[in-house]
Amino acid sequence: MCTHTPKCPSAASPDREAAHVVAAHPEQGWSLLCNAVLLFEDTGELLPDGRIVAPHRSVAALV
């Protein structure tokens, strides 16, 4: 799906959130990445295979 050079990380990669944003809807709280991951503003994710990744903010971000 990615046409960027260098290629964006795949949806299965641990750094999948580094992929380019192809559609952003901040008013709704989500962005679609070029690796087909839906990234939510609370840091949760919906992967292309339907798996859900729970929000994972770091402790430092909460302080």
N, C-alpha and C positions, 0 to 999 in steps of 0.2 A: 504494500500500500504506500510506503514512503518513497518519495522521489527526491528527497534531499541528499546532498553530498556534504559530509559523510551521512550514511543512513542513520535514521533514528533507531533507538533501541526498540526491540520487539516488545509486545505485550507481556511476554513471559520473562523478560529480563528484569533483574532487580532495580535497574535505573530507568524503568519504563516511563516515569514521570518527566524525563528529560526530553521526550519527543515534542515536536512542534505542535502548536495549537492550530487546528484547522477550522474550528468553529468555537466561538466563545459566547456564552450567555450569562454574564455576571449578574444580571437582574434575576436570573433563575438559579444561580449558584453552581453552574457546571460549565465544563469545557470538553470538547472532543479533541483528542490528540490524534496525530496521523497514524499511530499504531492501533487505532480503533478503541482506545481506552477512554472511558468517560471519567473525568476527574472532577470531583466535587469540592466546593470551597472548604468543607470541613476536613479535607484530605482523604476522604473515602474514595473508593474507585469501583467501577463496574468494568470487568474485563470482557473482551469480546466473546469468550466462551460462557459467559453468564455468571462466573464466579464474582463474589463480592469481597472487596478488601476493606476492612473496617478502618475508620479514621485512625490516623497514626501520627498525631502531632507529637513533637518532642516535648519533654518535660520543660526544657529551657523556654520554649515558646509560650508556656502557660504561666510563667513567673513574671 
